[in-house]
Amino acid sequence: MVKICIVCDKCDGKYKCPKCEMPYCSLECFKSHKDSVKCEEISKEKEAARNELVDKCPSTLLFTTMDTVPLETLEKLRDSEHLKNLLYNSHLRKLLVELDSTQNPDRGISAAMMEPLFLEFADECLKIIEPDDSDSKQELDENLIL
């Protein structure tokens, strides 16, 4: 499917506006588009749609287990610069997409654990979710003994 430039309506829109994601074909078309009212309107509509989706997502989980990580803790992953830097790696992103769509998650994780890059990613996630805290380790040990 060929996308036509939103500005000139003639050329193939090879690029996407970072604000509204509409296609454009050249620097000249981008410059005239980026300051247009249409770009602002579309980006506001997209932001409103994203916010609506976030609002529809449940903020509490129906079925929690002992292993369930609180949403507040998961949100800390978003702030990790090291994690963001790791995710710049296209190989890691591809691996994560494959893991997400695999029919056999156990086998997928086992294979991923052989990849040093995935291990680094998993370790960084665990450092954020379960920081090395001697008090919590002691509490966990006490729970296991009981």
Secondary structure as UniProt FT lines:
FT   TURN            6..8
FT   STRAND          15..16
FT   TURN            18..20
FT   STRAND          23..24
FT   HELIX           27..34
FT   HELIX           37..56
FT   TURN            66..67
FT   HELIX           71..75
FT   HELIX           76..79
FT   HELIX           81..86
FT   TURN            87..88
FT   HELIX           90..101
FT   HELIX           105..112
FT   TURN            113..114
FT   HELIX           116..129
FT   HELIX           134..145
//
